[in-house]
Amino acid sequence: MPKRYVVTGAPGAGKTALVRGLQERGWAVVEEAATEVIAREQARGVDEPWTHGDFVSKIAALQRDEQQRSVPADVGVQFYDRSPLCTLALARYMRLPVTSTLAHEVARVDREQVYERTAFFVRPIGFVEPTAARRISYPESLEFEAVHEETYRDHGFTIVDVAPASVAERTAAVEEHVTARW
């Protein structure tokens, strides 16, 4: 079974660019589920899917499906662009109910220790670039980051800071940390 690492952080911090950098260097990655859910819903004409009660359930279900997908035998490490704990942090931050789907998925990943207990927190770069899926101000993103980090710590994760830097420098820092323990 591969070692699964979570790459997370505040919206707009460069997390997805880092994950893509890891992928370009040959690492196995799993894309962010929330962005996928938002894109699907917006394609169906739902402008702000995060205002719907089943939003976090859809994310948690997609995260479960992606995590349980068959992995080639030669993959030793996978990087996940967020995890169900991120979805829990999102629900807390937005004051959304923690649905049974989300609660069950969080309990499962905790119980089974699906992810390595190290989470890479990509630290903010000083601004947030708005997108169709990201409609949050920089100060709001910092508040969300604090909820995020607290959620991971509450679930027994060690936080590894990924400081603001170029994508190449951030990628190298994550690779160095992982290969030192692999």
C-alpha positions as CSV (number, residue, x, y, z in Angstrom):
1,M,0.0,0.0,0.0
2,P,1.4,3.4,-0.9
3,K,2.2,6.1,1.7
4,R,-0.5,8.8,1.3
5,Y,0.4,12.4,2.1
6,V,-2.0,15.3,2.2
7,V,-1.1,18.6,0.7
8,T,-3.3,21.3,2.1
9,G,-3.5,25.0,3.1
10,A,-5.4,28.2,2.6
11,P,-7.3,28.8,-0.6
12,G,-5.0,30.5,-3.1
13,A,-1.8,29.6,-1.4
14,G,-0.4,27.6,-4.3
15,K,-1.3,24.1,-3.2
16,T,-2.6,22.9,-6.5
17,A,0.5,24.3,-8.3
18,L,2.7,22.4,-5.9
19,V,0.7,19.2,-6.5
20,R,1.1,19.7,-10.2
21,G,4.8,20.3,-9.7
22,L,5.1,17.0,-7.8
23,Q,3.2,15.2,-10.6
24,E,5.5,16.7,-13.2
25,R,8.4,15.2,-11.3
26,G,6.8,11.8,-11.5
27,W,5.0,11.5,-8.2
28,A,1.5,10.0,-8.1
29,V,-1.1,12.6,-7.2
30,V,-4.9,12.8,-6.6
31,E,-6.6,16.1,-7.6
32,E,-8.8,18.2,-5.3
33,A,-12.3,16.9,-4.9
34,A,-14.0,20.2,-4.0
35,T,-12.8,21.9,-7.2
36,E,-14.2,18.9,-9.2
37,V,-17.6,19.0,-7.3
38,I,-17.8,22.8,-7.9
39,A,-17.0,22.5,-11.6
40,R,-19.6,19.7,-12.1
41,E,-22.3,21.7,-10.2
42,Q,-21.5,24.9,-12.0
43,A,-21.7,23.0,-15.4
44,R,-25.2,22.0,-14.3
45,G,-26.1,25.7,-13.7
46,V,-25.6,25.8,-10.0
47,D,-23.5,29.0,-9.5
48,E,-22.7,28.6,-5.8
49,P,-22.9,24.9,-5.0
50,W,-21.3,25.5,-1.6
51,T,-24.6,27.0,-0.5
52,H,-26.4,23.6,-0.9
53,G,-26.8,21.3,2.0
54,D,-25.3,18.3,0.2
55,F,-22.1,20.1,-0.8
56,V,-19.8,18.5,1.8
57,S,-21.3,15.1,1.3
58,K,-20.5,15.2,-2.4
59,I,-16.9,16.2,-1.7
60,A,-16.5,13.5,1.0
61,A,-18.0,10.8,-1.3
62,L,-15.6,11.8,-4.2
63,Q,-12.6,11.9,-1.8
64,R,-13.5,8.4,-0.6
65,D,-13.9,7.1,-4.2
66,E,-10.6,8.6,-5.3
67,Q,-8.8,7.2,-2.2
68,Q,-10.2,3.7,-2.7
69,R,-9.3,3.6,-6.4
70,S,-6.9,0.9,-7.4
71,V,-3.3,2.0,-7.2
72,P,-0.6,0.4,-9.4
73,A,1.7,-1.9,-7.4
74,D,4.8,0.2,-8.1
75,V,3.4,3.4,-6.5
76,G,5.2,3.9,-3.2
77,V,3.9,7.5,-2.4
78,Q,0.7,9.4,-3.3
79,F,0.1,13.0,-2.7
80,Y,-3.5,14.1,-2.1
81,D,-4.7,17.6,-2.9
82,R,-6.8,17.9,0.3
83,S,-8.5,15.2,2.3
84,P,-11.8,14.6,4.2
85,L,-10.3,16.6,7.1
86,C,-10.1,19.6,4.8
87,T,-13.8,19.0,4.0
88,L,-14.5,18.9,7.8
89,A,-12.6,22.2,8.2
90,L,-14.6,23.7,5.3
91,A,-17.9,22.6,7.0
92,R,-16.7,24.1,10.3
93,Y,-15.5,27.3,8.6
94,M,-18.7,27.8,6.6
95,R,-20.9,26.7,9.5
96,L,-22.4,23.9,7.4
97,P,-23.7,20.7,9.0
98,V,-21.3,17.8,9.3
99,T,-23.3,15.4,7.2
100,S,-23.4,11.7,8.0
101,T,-21.4,11.0,4.8
102,L,-18.7,13.4,5.9
103,A,-18.7,12.2,9.5
104,H,-18.4,8.5,8.4
105,E,-15.5,9.3,6.0
106,V,-13.6,11.3,8.6
107,A,-14.1,8.5,11.1
108,R,-12.9,5.9,8.5
109,V,-9.7,7.7,7.5
110,D,-8.9,8.3,11.2
111,R,-9.7,4.7,12.2
112,E,-7.8,3.2,9.2
113,Q,-5.1,5.8,9.3
114,V,-5.5,6.1,5.5
115,Y,-3.0,9.1,5.3
116,E,0.4,9.5,6.8
117,R,0.1,11.5,10.0
118,T,2.2,14.3,8.4
119,A,0.2,17.0,6.5
120,F,2.0,19.5,4.2
121,F,0.5,22.9,4.8
122,V,1.2,25.2,1.9
123,R,1.5,28.7,3.5
124,P,-0.2,31.7,1.9
125,I,1.7,33.8,-0.7
126,G,0.1,37.1,0.4
127,F,-3.0,37.3,-1.9
128,V,-5.8,35.2,-3.3
129,E,-6.6,35.1,-7.0
130,P,-10.4,34.7,-7.5
131,T,-11.7,32.0,-9.7
132,A,-15.1,30.5,-10.4
133,A,-14.5,28.0,-7.6
134,R,-12.6,30.4,-5.3
135,R,-14.5,33.4,-4.1
136,I,-12.8,34.2,-0.8
137,S,-10.8,37.2,0.3
138,Y,-7.3,37.0,1.5
139,P,-8.3,37.8,5.2
140,E,-11.0,35.1,4.9
141,S,-8.5,32.6,3.6
142,L,-6.3,33.2,6.6
143,E,-9.3,32.5,8.9
144,F,-10.0,29.3,7.0
145,E,-6.4,28.3,7.2
146,A,-6.5,28.6,11.1
147,V,-9.6,26.3,11.2
148,H,-7.9,24.0,8.8
149,E,-4.8,23.7,10.9
150,E,-6.7,23.2,14.1
151,T,-8.7,20.4,12.5
152,Y,-5.6,18.5,11.4
153,R,-4.0,19.0,14.8
154,D,-7.1,17.8,16.6
155,H,-6.9,14.6,14.5
156,G,-3.3,13.9,15.5
157,F,-1.5,15.2,12.4
158,T,2.0,16.8,12.5
159,I,2.1,19.9,10.4
160,V,4.9,20.5,8.0
161,D,5.1,24.1,6.8
162,V,5.7,24.6,3.1
163,A,6.9,28.3,3.0
164,P,6.1,30.7,0.3
165,A,8.6,30.1,-2.5
166,S,8.6,29.2,-6.2
167,V,6.8,26.0,-7.2
168,A,10.2,24.3,-7.9
169,E,11.4,25.2,-4.4
170,R,8.2,24.1,-2.7
171,T,8.3,20.8,-4.7
172,A,11.9,20.2,-3.7
173,A,11.1,20.9,0.0
174,V,8.2,18.3,0.0
175,E,10.3,15.8,-1.9
176,E,13.2,16.2,0.5
177,H,10.9,15.6,3.5
178,V,9.2,12.5,2.0
179,T,12.4,10.9,0.7
180,A,14.1,11.4,4.0
181,R,11.4,9.2,5.6
182,W,10.8,6.7,2.8
